[in-house]
C-alpha cells in the first residue's frame, strides 16, 4: 500500500514510526516494531471496522478517521508533552 501522506522531512519517518510504536504500546496495543503499520489493523479490529491490507476504498471518511484519529491524536499529545518538557528545562 503506497503512502499518500508526505512528511516534511523524509528522514524523520523512522523516528515517527518509533514514536507511534511507543505511544500505542503505552495505550495497551500490541506493537511489532518491524511492522509498525499493523497497529492500525488492531485499532480497526477493536472498533469493528473492516480494514484490510491493500485497497480500502469502501471505508467511509468517518471510519478511516476513527482508526487514524487515536493513533495520530495520541502521537500529537506525546509530541506536545515532549516539547513542554524541553521548554521547562530551559
Buried (B, 14 or more C-beta within 10 A) or exposed (E): EEEEEEEEEEEEEEEBBEBBBBBBEEEEBEBEEEEBEBBBBBBBEEEEBEBEEEEBEEBEEEBBEBBBEBBBEBBEEBEEEEEEEEEEEE
